[in-house]
Amino acid sequence: MNIASQTSRYINDQTAQEVKSKERDLFIDFTKGIAILLVVLGHTLQYQVQPANFDELFSFRFIYSFHMPFFVFLSGAAASHWIKKFDISASLPELIKITSYRIYQSGIRLLLPFFGWAIIRFWTDSPQESFFHYIAKVIQHVDYGLWFLPCIFWCATYTSLFMFFIACTKNLLEASPLRKISKYLSILPIQIAILLFAWIKLRSFLPPKFGFEMVNFFHGGLFFFFLLGVVFFKKITQVRSVAIRAMPYVVFLALVPFWNRTMPNNLIASAPSLLSHGWLANKYALIVAISGTLAITDFSRLIKERNIQLISTFMCTIGGASLGIYATHFYFITFKPPMILAVATSYLLYLMISNTPIARTVLLGK
């Protein structure tokens, strides 16, 4: 049996196993619930509360300074389950099957909904261009569609290919006089450090199209937040020191008042001179996004630990439906009461899609 047929069989077997044994991380769903509420709130401020000059709203700038890095961080946290199980000691045929399976799954779960919703948007918006011209435009410039989805696809694909490279390197080292150092390649922090280094060195060679610009450079590079979620999400939820937990809040609240998405380095003109020059100015937006992401993650933990059943159920429910709400809330964003009806209507539409097999696969990747 050739590698292609083995890969196909492996994909089918793994898919069946995931359907039978998949267990959701409820805290990730809970935190996603908070994340999607922030997204809807941000768009409500943008399109309904103050559409003419929404960038002047502090609440809008507060949310936009970190909300998409936060979502990518959570995607990394969800991906950590399969990344930690990536068997880098497997044989080359097995590694090919594992890597192919992960990229295939990412395509189904992320790219298929991206194109599905792009087609729906073409029908609903009726743009003055041909269908094929529109799709070609969306492929090249993903921000015309649900750009977050191809961004996460590239994050998962980068990780799968890098892990494949690490595994092949480890196997080569084990067959060489350097076999003693091969054991270090099995340590997750070292693996992630290699991924980060390779990404930083290679990202400038990729074209600024097809979503690469988002994953490589937006907010300092969203792939960085993906890796941050892989390594640190679980650790953050286990920190007990009040002083350590307070640090992201202090940094974020001190820096975010000077953030503006339209300004160079995202810094307003009246920002303190300490922030406006040198290294700190270049890294200001990244520091704000990291501290905001960590602070909201801890804030989610604080709410979850209250064990209020109604809140937990609500957050986990909309968190599990975050893709559907993200994709559809734009159609209801101007409805009143603000935000409430957009979330409720989007969730009802999500339920309808979830109960329609073909639509569920094409629009939700399930």
Salt bridges, closest charged atoms under 4 A:
GLU18 OE2 - ARG102 NH1 3.48
GLU18 OE1 - ARG109 NH2 2.59
ASP25 OD2 - HIS81 NE2 3.87
ASP25 OD2 - LYS234 NZ 3.38
ASP29 OD2 - ARG24 NE 2.60
ASP55 OD1 - ARG261 NE 2.74
GLU94 OE2 - LYS97 NZ 2.61
ASP125 OD2 - ARG121 NE 3.05
GLU129 OE1 - HIS133 ND1 2.56
GLU129 OE2 - LYS137 NZ 2.77
GLU174 OE2 - LYS170 NZ 2.47
ASP298 OD1 - ARG245 NE 2.70
GLU305 OE2 - ARG301 NE 3.05
